[in-house]
Structures are given as C-alpha cells and as structure tokens.
Amino acid sequence: MGVLVRTRDLPAAHRREEWLNVICDVLGPLDTKIGVDGPPDGEIAADRLGPVGVGRVKTSTPHSVHRTPRLIRSSDPELYRVLLVMSGSPIVVQDGRSTRLNAGEFAIYDFARPYDLVYDAAVHLAVFSLPRETLALPKDAAANLTAVPIGADDGTGALAAPLLRRVALDLETYRPATAARLSTVVTDLVTTAVAERAERYEAVPAESRSRTLLLSIHAFIDRHLGDPTLSPADIAAAHHVSLRQLHRLFETEKTTVAAWIRQRRLERCRRDLADPALHATPVGVIAARWGLPDSAHFSRIFRQAYGMPPAEYRRTRLMPQV
C-alpha cells in the first residue's frame, strides 16, 4: 500500500497543509478540523483491491472530518465506506446515530449523505470504499444500516472483521487476480454482516449468500480440524442446512466435503512438519493434532498428496542448506 503522507518526513510548517490535502485527495472533499494548534502527526496510505479502494489512516492527533451538504453537492460519488478500527475508539455519526467503535469493530456510512468522524485520541483505521451497486444493500433500509457497530464476536462479522484487517495490512502482497477475487469476498462478507445486523439477511442476493455461507463453512471446518469425528452431518447441522445443500455448495468448488477436510488437515500437517520449532514433536502426534490419529492412513494419504512419506518430507524441509 502506497504511503501518501508521513508527517515525520515533512517539515513541521508543511505538515498540516499536506495532511489536509491528502485527506481530500484520498477520501474525497471533507471539512477537516484538527484539534490542536501544532502540526498533525500520522500517516495515510492508499491502494486498490480491484474495484474497492482501501486506505489506512494512523494518527495520534485528535481531529474530525465532516461531510457537509455543500460538499456533497459539489462531489457526490455513489460510494459506501466501511470503517474498520484496528486501534483506538473513533466516533461515526450518520442518520441520527452516533456510535463509538472499538478495536475490531466496523461500520458502514454513505458518502452521499452527511456524516461526521471524530478521533479524540490516537487511532489506526482502515477505510474501504465500495461502489454502491457492489454492496447490494437493501435500498429501502439504507438509512437504518449506517453507523451501526458490527463486531467480530459472532455471525458473519466474525469472518468479515479479521479479513478486512488482514487485507488492509497485506494489500501490496496480492497479485491482481487474487485482489479481484478478494474484492468479491470483501463485498459479500460486508453485505451479509450488515444485513444480518439489521435483520435484513433475506435481502442479500442469493449468490452472495451462498458465497458467504461457504466461507463460514470453511472457517468452521478449520476450527474443528482436530476433531477426528468431524462429519458432513455435523457441518450441515451447525449451519442449519441440509446435507444435500452442503454437498451442492462444495460442487461449486469442484470438490467434496470430505476431500476438503482431508486437504485442510494435510496442509496443516505439512506446515507443522516443516516448522523447526516442532522438530522434536513425533509425526504421529502432529497428525493426531489435526484429526488424523491413524498413522498408517496418514502416511498413505500424505504420500499420495505430496509424493513422499511425512518423515521424509520433514527431513527435506529441516535439512541444513549448504
């Protein structure tokens, strides 16, 4: 992600002006008020994830930004913004709601209507700009969806918040094709999380619901890989779907539920076998940790997947390079 301004790299006399200019260039026309007489301290970075704009704002200087009717008349892009708090506790105000967000929470706001953001202490924020048509929120309920806190403690928010944070931190490492796919994942998860929070889940397009459900199932499987009894029936019951619907979802991945579970277990085992910190842990213990307690069976499927037995794989990965 390209850094657009880092105040410590600028002469003190130019910091305020440059900070204000970058805010307007990146986030759009805003009335910005800095709450101290001295120059602001912080950093603003920005990049794109396919059609989604991604910015990071990190500052220890109290200030506020305001989207006023006059500024809206002069520039009115059809955008929703998603504000994710990585640290700090900013306030977002729109549609009669004033919400203080805590670290790990996010909220959306409509850039085409007045809003306020207030940072009364140090913050580190990620801001995602999504074209209005991609977010697929129910239009008749838009005013009830803004400035509503969504946490990472349950529901789709538990998937969306960590992903948003990871994307904001790792954006520059993604290849273009990966970024395009991730932009779809981001918009699906945000749409579903907001709709769930507003109890309007049925308004989310069916395709987005299916993709989000599959992501939730993937996460559930990863959390339960260590359970050797994990079955498609368990997964279907946990997500309130039929076994037939579950298998149909995995057909879109060109795999089966059982094959996906096996693949994820083998990937975790392979990772641990290549970890120098686990060199003294027996192969069988690692396999059992990831739900594969039968050593003979594990050795056979590991060899089928990676072309060598697990013990040999470990030796090749931990062998000193000369």
C-alpha positions in Angstrom: 0.0 0.0 0.0 1.5 3.3 -1.0 2.2 5.8 1.7 0.8 9.2 0.6 1.9 11.3 3.6 4.0 10.5 6.6 4.2 13.7 8.7 7.5 12.9 10.3 9.1 13.1 6.8 7.9 16.7 6.3 9.0 20.0 7.8 6.7 20.9 10.7 5.5 24.1 8.8 4.0 22.0 5.9 2.5 19.1 7.8 -1.0 20.5 8.4 -1.5 21.6 4.8 -0.2 18.3 3.3 -2.3 16.3 5.7 -5.4 18.1 4.8 -4.7 17.9 1.1 -4.1 14.1 1.2 -7.3 13.6 3.2 -9.3 15.4 0.4 -7.5 13.7 -2.4 -7.9 10.2 -1.0 -11.2 10.3 0.9 -12.9 13.0 -1.1 -14.0 16.5 -0.2 -14.2 16.8 3.5 -14.3 19.6 6.1 -11.4 18.6 8.4 -10.8 20.1 11.8 -7.6 19.4 13.6 -8.0 19.7 17.4 -4.6 21.0 18.3 -2.6 24.1 17.3 0.6 22.2 16.4 1.1 20.1 13.2 -0.7 16.8 12.9 1.2 13.5 13.4 0.5 10.4 11.4 0.4 8.5 8.2 -2.1 8.0 5.4 -1.7 5.2 2.8 -3.9 4.0 0.0 -4.3 1.4 -2.8 -6.9 -0.6 -4.6 -8.3 -4.1 -4.3 -10.0 -4.5 -7.7 -12.9 -2.0 -7.7 -12.6 -1.5 -3.9 -10.5 1.4 -2.6 -8.5 0.7 0.5 -6.9 3.3 2.8 -5.2 3.3 6.1 -5.1 6.3 8.5 -2.9 6.3 11.5 -2.7 9.4 13.7 -2.1 10.4 17.3 -3.6 13.9 16.7 -7.2 14.5 17.7 -9.3 15.8 14.8 -12.6 15.3 13.0 -13.8 15.1 9.4 -17.3 16.2 8.2 -19.2 15.5 5.0 -21.5 18.5 4.7 -24.4 19.1 2.3 -22.4 21.7 0.5 -19.5 19.3 -0.2 -22.0 16.6 -1.3 -23.5 19.0 -3.9 -20.0 19.7 -5.3 -19.0 16.0 -5.4 -21.4 13.1 -5.0 -19.8 9.7 -5.9 -22.0 6.7 -5.3 -20.0 5.1 -2.6 -20.4 3.3 0.7 -17.5 3.4 3.1 -16.6 0.7 5.6 -14.6 2.0 8.6 -12.6 -0.7 10.4 -11.0 0.2 13.7 -7.6 -1.5 14.2 -6.8 0.5 17.3 -8.4 3.4 19.1 -12.0 4.4 19.5 -13.4 6.8 16.9 -16.9 8.1 16.7 -19.0 7.8 13.5 -22.2 9.9 13.1 -24.9 9.5 10.4 -28.6 9.2 10.1 -29.2 10.3 13.7 -26.9 7.7 15.2 -23.6 8.5 17.0 -21.5 5.3 17.5 -18.2 4.9 19.2 -16.4 2.0 17.6 -13.9 -0.2 19.5 -10.9 -2.0 18.1 -12.0 -4.9 15.9 -15.4 -3.4 15.1 -16.5 -1.8 11.8 -19.4 0.2 10.5 -20.6 1.5 7.1 -21.5 5.0 6.2 -22.9 6.5 3.0 -20.6 9.0 1.3 -23.5 10.6 -0.5 -25.1 11.8 2.7 -23.8 14.0 5.6 -21.7 12.3 8.2 -19.0 13.0 10.9 -16.0 11.1 12.0 -14.3 12.1 15.2 -10.9 11.0 16.5 -10.5 12.3 20.0 -7.4 10.2 20.7 -4.9 8.1 18.7 -6.4 5.8 16.1 -5.4 3.3 13.4 -8.1 2.8 10.9 -8.8 1.0 7.6 -11.3 2.6 5.2 -12.8 0.7 2.4 -14.6 2.5 -0.4 -17.1 0.3 -2.2 -19.2 1.3 -5.2 -22.8 1.5 -4.1 -24.0 -1.1 -6.6 -21.5 -3.7 -5.5 -22.5 -3.7 -1.8 -26.1 -4.9 -2.7 -27.6 -3.4 0.5 -31.4 -3.2 0.6 -32.2 0.3 -0.7 -35.3 0.8 1.4 -33.4 0.2 4.6 -30.1 2.1 3.8 -30.7 4.8 6.4 -31.1 2.1 9.1 -27.8 0.4 8.3 -25.3 3.2 8.7 -23.2 4.0 11.8 -24.2 0.6 13.3 -21.3 -1.2 15.0 -20.5 -4.7 13.8 -18.2 -6.7 15.9 -16.0 -9.8 15.3 -17.6 -11.8 18.1 -20.4 -13.7 16.1 -22.2 -14.1 12.9 -20.6 -13.0 9.6 -18.9 -10.2 11.4 -16.6 -12.9 12.9 -15.4 -13.6 9.3 -15.5 -10.1 7.9 -13.6 -8.1 10.6 -10.4 -10.2 10.6 -10.4 -10.4 6.8 -10.7 -6.6 6.5 -7.8 -6.1 8.8 -5.7 -8.7 7.0 -6.4 -7.1 3.6 -5.6 -3.6 4.9 -2.3 -4.8 6.2 -1.3 -7.1 3.3 -2.7 -5.4 0.3 0.5 -4.8 -1.5 1.4 -8.5 -1.5 -1.7 -9.6 -3.5 -1.4 -10.4 -7.2 -4.0 -8.7 -9.5 -6.1 -11.9 -9.9 -6.0 -12.6 -6.2 -7.1 -8.9 -5.5 -10.0 -9.3 -7.8 -11.3 -12.4 -6.1 -10.7 -10.9 -2.7 -12.7 -7.8 -3.6 -15.7 -10.1 -4.2 -15.2 -11.8 -0.9 -14.9 -8.5 0.9 -18.1 -7.1 -0.6 -20.0 -10.4 0.1 -18.9 -10.5 3.7 -19.6 -6.8 4.4 -23.0 -7.0 2.7 -24.1 -10.1 4.7 -22.7 -8.8 8.0 -24.5 -5.5 7.7 -27.7 -7.2 6.6 -27.5 -9.7 9.5 -27.0 -6.8 11.9 -30.1 -5.1 10.5 -32.1 -8.3 10.4 -32.4 -8.0 6.6 -30.5 -11.1 5.6 -33.2 -12.1 3.2 -32.5 -9.0 1.1 -29.0 -10.1 0.3 -28.7 -11.6 -3.3 -28.7 -15.4 -3.3 -25.3 -15.6 -4.9 -23.7 -13.5 -2.2 -25.5 -15.5 0.5 -24.1 -18.8 -1.0 -20.6 -17.5 -1.2 -20.7 -16.1 2.4 -22.2 -19.4 3.7 -19.4 -21.3 2.0 -16.8 -19.0 3.6 -18.4 -19.6 7.0 -18.3 -23.4 6.5 -14.7 -23.2 5.5 -13.9 -21.3 8.7 -15.9 -23.8 10.8 -14.0 -26.7 9.3 -10.7 -25.1 10.0 -11.7 -24.6 13.7 -12.6 -28.3 14.0 -9.9 -30.0 12.1 -8.6 -31.6 15.3 -11.8 -33.5 15.8 -11.4 -36.8 14.0 -15.2 -37.4 14.1 -16.0 -34.2 12.2 -18.5 -35.2 9.5 -20.6 -33.5 6.8 -23.7 -34.1 9.0 -22.0 -32.1 11.8 -21.2 -29.2 9.5 -24.6 -29.1 7.9 -26.3 -29.1 11.3 -24.1 -26.3 12.6 -25.0 -24.1 9.6 -28.7 -25.1 9.5 -28.6 -26.5 6.0 -29.4 -29.9 4.6 -26.7 -32.4 3.7 -27.8 -32.1 0.1 -27.4 -28.3 0.2 -24.0 -28.7 1.8 -22.7 -31.1 -0.9 -24.1 -28.8 -3.6 -22.1 -25.9 -2.2 -18.9 -27.9 -2.4 -19.7 -28.9 -6.0 -19.0 -25.2 -6.9 -15.5 -25.7 -5.5 -15.1 -28.8 -7.7 -14.5 -31.0 -4.6 -16.4 -32.8 -1.9 -16.8 -32.0 1.8 -14.7 -35.0 2.8 -11.9 -34.1 0.3 -11.9 -30.5 1.5 -11.5 -31.6 5.2 -8.7 -34.0 4.2 -6.9 -31.4 2.2 -7.0 -28.9 5.0 -5.8 -31.4 7.5 -2.9 -32.4 5.3 -2.0 -28.7 4.7 -1.8 -28.2 8.5 0.3 -31.3 9.0 2.7 -30.3 6.2 3.1 -26.8 7.8 3.9 -28.3 11.2 6.3 -30.8 9.8 8.3 -28.0 8.2 8.3 -25.9 11.3 11.8 -26.1 13.0 10.1 -25.3 16.4 8.3 -28.6 16.2 11.2 -30.8 15.1 11.1 -32.9 18.3 7.3 -33.5 18.0 6.6 -37.0 16.7 5.0 -37.2 13.3 2.1 -39.2 14.7 1.4 -36.5 17.3 1.2 -33.8 14.7 -1.1 -35.9 12.6 -3.4 -36.7 15.5 -3.5 -33.0 16.4 -5.1 -32.3 13.1 -7.7 -35.1 13.2 -5.6 -38.0 11.6 -4.9 -40.4 14.5 -4.3 -43.5 12.3 -0.6 -43.3 11.5 -0.7 -45.7 8.6 -3.6 -44.0 7.0 -2.0 -40.6 7.5 1.3 -41.7 6.0 -0.5 -43.2 2.9 -2.6 -40.1 2.1 0.3 -37.7 2.8 2.5 -39.6 0.3 -0.4 -39.5 -2.2 -0.7 -35.8 -1.8 3.0 -34.7 -1.6 5.0 -37.6 -3.2 6.9 -38.7 -0.1 6.2 -40.0 3.4 5.8 -37.4 6.1 9.0 -38.3 7.9 11.0 -37.8 4.6 9.2 -34.6 3.9 10.2 -33.3 7.3 13.8 -34.2 6.7 13.9 -32.4 3.4 12.5 -29.3 4.9 14.6 -29.2 8.0 17.8 -30.3 6.4 20.5 -27.6 6.7 21.0 -25.8 3.4 24.6 -26.0 2.1 
